[in-house]
Amino acid sequence: MNRQLLSYAAAAIVVAILPFVGVYPIFAMKVMCYALFACAFNLLLGYTGLLSFGHAAFLGSAAYAAGHALKVWGLPTELGLLFGMAVAAALGLVMGLLAIRRSGIYFAMITLALAQMVFFFFLQAAFTGGEDGLQRVPRGTLFGFIDLSKDLNLYYLVMAIFAIGYFIIWRTVHSPFGQVLKALRENEPRTLSLGYDVDRFKLLAFVLSAAIAGLAGATKTLVFVSATLSDATWQMSGLVILMTLIGGLGTLVGPILGAFIVVLLENKVGDFGRFLANLTGNNWFLRLGESVTIVIGLIFIICVLAFRRGIVGEWQALLQRRRGRA
């Protein structure tokens, strides 16, 4: 436990000094928002065994709710974030009550269908701005005196939000409630035979995952001062699945690594293509910037074939094998 706490403290120090070593704060904040979103999804799939194809609905609903509360209602930044999180949790409660009646692929298809309904609502609703999105959302101030229009101030707020969300997930996984969720993932009939209310535990996990995903969406609105339809599309739901699988399903650190890899590819594939074009003289590499989805897909195929447990999962399995030999 002490070693784990030391590793977390070291990671926090490294993240805290990133803006001072040349890392663009907006890029780092984007990684943290998506990492929190992926961790929330991993709580549902990796530890409960429920595959949701509609998790973008919670990211998008919280983004729009927080943006509207800050821009139109003029709520303080703290209340705007909490309002977005509450909206996502309420939506998670409604979707969960409908979805947990089924399991397996039926559960996944129900969440996808409900998320598409939410997407088309955002597309047609007046307060969302339609295809233009909700723009110029004010960042405001934290506690009335910390100016969040400065990227550095906002960076440490996002870092604190991510730490709180990650701690909630960590504490949930290591609690008796989390042990029941793992039992559900491994053998639901046996868990039911032990007297646990399986549906209630599934619903609680679904709502908690939705709330933390909503916190990520509300925070993302602050970072980019906008909320758009891309936050609620089915492609975003697929992207968070990709992040989790690449990093390592059922691991606490895996979704963070997966989110970093995906965001890095989205932002740096074009630069890498230009570098290869200048190095080799082949202009074909310039097209890499227009083919980010293809590159991510190839990496996903490689991870599925070579890293069945994800990068972190395979690393942990390797360490366990070495300990067994020792």
C-alpha positions in Angstrom: 0.0 0.0 0.0 2.8 2.4 0.9 4.5 1.7 -2.4 1.2 2.4 -4.3 0.8 5.7 -2.4 4.3 6.7 -3.3 3.7 5.9 -7.0 0.6 8.0 -7.0 2.3 10.9 -5.3 5.2 10.7 -7.8 2.7 10.6 -10.7 0.9 13.7 -9.2 4.2 15.6 -8.9 5.1 14.8 -12.6 1.7 15.9 -13.8 1.9 19.1 -11.7 5.1 20.2 -13.3 4.2 19.3 -16.9 3.2 23.0 -17.8 6.7 24.1 -16.7 8.5 21.6 -18.9 6.9 22.7 -22.2 3.7 20.6 -22.3 0.8 22.5 -23.7 -1.7 22.8 -20.8 -4.8 22.4 -23.0 -3.4 19.1 -24.3 -2.7 17.8 -20.8 -6.2 18.9 -19.6 -7.8 17.1 -22.6 -5.9 13.9 -21.7 -7.1 14.2 -18.1 -10.7 14.7 -19.1 -10.7 11.7 -21.4 -8.8 9.7 -18.9 -11.5 10.3 -16.2 -14.1 9.4 -18.8 -12.3 6.2 -19.6 -11.9 5.3 -15.9 -15.6 5.8 -15.4 -16.4 3.5 -18.3 -13.9 1.0 -17.0 -15.7 0.9 -13.6 -18.8 -0.4 -15.5 -17.1 -2.8 -18.0 -13.9 -3.8 -16.3 -15.2 -4.3 -12.8 -18.9 -5.0 -13.3 -18.9 -6.7 -16.7 -21.5 -4.4 -18.3 -20.7 -3.2 -21.8 -22.3 0.2 -22.5 -22.3 1.5 -26.1 -24.0 4.7 -25.0 -21.6 6.3 -22.5 -21.1 9.4 -24.6 -24.6 10.4 -23.6 -23.4 11.1 -20.1 -20.3 13.0 -21.3 -22.5 15.1 -23.7 -25.4 15.7 -21.4 -23.1 17.0 -18.6 -21.2 19.1 -21.1 -24.4 20.8 -22.3 -25.9 21.1 -18.9 -22.8 22.7 -17.3 -22.3 25.0 -20.3 -25.9 26.2 -20.2 -25.8 26.7 -16.5 -22.6 28.7 -16.7 -23.5 30.8 -19.8 -27.2 31.3 -19.5 -28.0 30.9 -15.8 -24.8 32.5 -14.6 -24.1 29.9 -12.0 -20.7 29.8 -10.2 -18.2 27.5 -11.8 -18.4 25.0 -8.9 -22.2 24.8 -9.1 -22.1 24.5 -12.9 -19.8 21.5 -12.7 -21.9 19.8 -10.0 -25.1 20.5 -12.0 -23.6 18.9 -15.1 -22.6 15.9 -13.0 -26.1 15.7 -11.4 -27.7 15.7 -14.9 -25.5 12.9 -16.0 -26.3 10.9 -12.9 -30.0 11.4 -13.4 -29.8 10.4 -17.0 -27.8 7.3 -15.9 -30.5 6.4 -13.4 -33.2 6.5 -16.2 -31.1 4.6 -18.7 -29.9 2.2 -16.1 -33.4 1.3 -15.0 -34.3 0.5 -18.6 -31.0 -1.3 -19.6 -30.3 -3.5 -16.6 -33.4 -5.6 -17.4 -31.3 -7.2 -20.1 -27.7 -8.5 -20.2 -25.0 -9.1 -22.7 -25.4 -7.8 -26.2 -29.0 -6.8 -25.5 -27.8 -4.5 -22.7 -25.2 -2.9 -25.0 -27.8 -2.4 -27.8 -30.3 -0.8 -25.4 -27.7 1.7 -24.2 -26.7 2.5 -27.7 -30.4 3.1 -28.7 -31.0 5.3 -25.7 -27.8 7.3 -26.3 -28.8 7.9 -29.9 -32.1 9.3 -28.7 -30.2 11.6 -26.4 -28.0 12.6 -29.4 -30.9 13.5 -31.6 -32.5 15.5 -28.7 -29.3 17.6 -28.5 -29.3 18.0 -32.3 -32.8 19.5 -32.3 -33.0 21.3 -28.9 -32.7 25.1 -29.0 -30.4 25.5 -26.0 -27.7 23.3 -27.4 -27.1 25.4 -30.6 -27.6 22.4 -32.8 -24.7 21.6 -35.1 -22.9 24.8 -34.0 -22.8 23.7 -30.4 -22.8 25.8 -27.3 -20.0 28.3 -27.7 -18.2 30.9 -25.6 -18.9 29.2 -22.3 -17.4 31.4 -19.5 -14.9 29.7 -17.3 -15.7 32.1 -14.4 -13.8 32.0 -11.1 -13.1 29.3 -8.5 -14.4 30.2 -5.1 -14.9 33.7 -6.3 -11.3 34.8 -6.6 -9.3 32.3 -8.7 -9.4 33.4 -12.3 -10.0 30.3 -14.4 -9.5 32.2 -17.7 -5.8 31.6 -17.1 -4.9 28.2 -18.4 -2.5 27.5 -15.6 -5.2 28.0 -12.9 -7.6 25.9 -14.8 -5.0 23.2 -15.2 -4.6 22.7 -11.5 -8.4 22.7 -11.1 -8.7 19.9 -13.8 -5.9 18.0 -12.1 -7.8 18.2 -8.7 -11.0 17.1 -10.4 -9.3 14.2 -12.0 -7.7 13.2 -8.7 -11.1 13.3 -6.9 -12.8 11.3 -9.6 -10.0 8.7 -9.7 -10.0 8.4 -5.9 -13.8 7.7 -5.9 -13.2 4.9 -8.4 -10.2 3.6 -6.5 -12.2 3.6 -3.3 -15.2 2.0 -4.9 -13.1 -0.8 -6.4 -11.4 -1.6 -3.1 -14.6 -1.5 -1.0 -17.0 -4.4 -0.2 -19.3 -2.8 -2.8 -16.5 -3.2 -5.4 -16.0 -6.8 -4.4 -19.6 -7.5 -5.1 -19.2 -5.8 -8.5 -16.3 -8.1 -9.3 -18.3 -11.1 -8.3 -21.1 -10.0 -10.7 -18.5 -9.8 -13.4 -17.1 -13.3 -12.8 -20.3 -15.2 -12.0 -23.7 -13.4 -11.8 -25.8 -16.5 -11.0 -23.6 -17.4 -8.1 -23.7 -13.8 -6.8 -27.5 -14.0 -7.0 -27.5 -17.3 -5.1 -25.6 -15.7 -2.2 -28.5 -13.3 -1.6 -27.3 -10.1 -3.3 -29.7 -7.9 -5.1 -27.9 -8.1 -8.5 -30.1 -5.5 -10.2 -29.6 -3.0 -7.5 -25.8 -3.3 -7.6 -25.8 -3.0 -11.4 -27.9 0.1 -11.2 -25.7 1.7 -8.5 -22.6 1.0 -10.6 -24.2 2.4 -13.7 -25.3 5.6 -12.0 -21.9 6.1 -10.4 -20.1 5.5 -13.7 -22.5 8.0 -15.4 -21.9 10.6 -12.7 -18.1 10.4 -13.1 -18.4 10.4 -16.9 -20.6 13.5 -16.5 -17.9 15.2 -14.3 -15.4 14.6 -17.1 -17.8 16.1 -19.6 -18.5 19.2 -17.5 -14.8 19.7 -17.0 -14.2 19.3 -20.7 -16.6 22.2 -21.3 -14.6 24.4 -19.1 -11.4 23.5 -20.9 -12.6 24.1 -24.4 -15.3 26.8 -23.4 -17.8 24.9 -25.6 -20.0 21.8 -25.8 -20.6 20.2 -29.2 -22.4 17.2 -30.7 -19.2 15.3 -30.9 -19.3 14.8 -27.2 -22.6 12.8 -27.6 -22.0 10.8 -30.7 -21.8 7.0 -30.9 -18.2 7.4 -32.2 -17.3 8.9 -28.8 -18.8 5.8 -27.1 -16.6 3.7 -29.3 -13.6 5.8 -28.6 -13.9 5.3 -24.8 -14.1 1.6 -25.4 -11.0 1.7 -27.4 -9.1 3.7 -24.7 -10.1 1.1 -22.1 -9.1 -1.9 -24.2 -5.8 -0.5 -25.3 -4.8 0.5 -21.8 -6.0 -2.5 -20.0 -9.6 -3.6 -19.1 -10.1 -4.0 -15.4 -7.0 -2.1 -14.4 -7.0 1.3 -12.6 -4.1 2.8 -14.6 -4.9 1.2 -18.0 -7.7 3.6 -19.1 -5.4 6.6 -18.3 -2.7 5.2 -20.5 -5.2 4.4 -23.2 -6.7 7.9 -23.1 -3.2 9.4 -23.4 -2.3 7.2 -26.4 -5.6 8.0 -28.3 -5.4 11.8 -27.6 -1.7 11.8 -28.6 -2.5 10.1 -31.8 -5.4 12.5 -32.6 -3.1 15.5 -32.1 0.3 14.3 -33.2 -0.2 11.9 -36.1 -0.2 14.8 -38.6 3.1 16.1 -37.2 4.6 12.6 -37.3 3.5 12.3 -40.9 5.2 15.6 -41.8 8.4 14.5 -40.1 8.4 11.2 -42.1 7.7 13.1 -45.3 10.6 15.4 -44.7 12.8 12.5 -43.7 12.1 10.2 -46.6 10.9 12.7 -49.3 7.7 10.7 -49.7 4.7 13.0 -49.7 2.4 10.1 -49.0 3.1 10.4 -45.3 1.4 13.8 -45.3 -1.9 12.0 -45.6 -1.5 10.5 -42.1 -3.0 13.6 -40.6 -6.2 12.9 -42.6 -6.2 9.2 -41.6 -6.2 9.4 -37.8 -9.1 6.9 -37.5 -7.2 4.4 -39.7 -4.1 4.7 -37.6 -6.0 4.3 -34.4 -7.8 1.3 -35.9 -4.4 -0.3 -36.8 -3.1 0.2 -33.3 -6.3 -1.3 -31.9 -5.8 -4.4 -34.1 -2.2 -4.7 -32.9 -3.2 -4.4 -29.3 -6.0 -7.0 -29.7 -3.6 -9.5 -31.3 -0.5 -8.8 -29.2 -1.8 -7.4 -26.0 -5.1 -9.3 -25.2 -5.2 -7.8 -21.7 -4.2 -4.4 -22.8 -0.8 -2.8 -22.3 -1.1 -2.5 -18.5 -2.8 -5.8 -18.2 0.0 -7.6 -20.1 2.6 -5.8 -18.0 0.9 -7.0 -14.7 0.6 -10.5 -16.1 4.3 -10.5 -17.0 5.3 -9.4 -13.4 3.1 -12.1 -11.9 4.7 -14.8 -14.1 8.2 -13.6 -13.0 7.1 -13.7 -9.3 5.8 -17.2 -9.8 9.1 -18.4 -11.2 11.0 -16.7 -8.4 
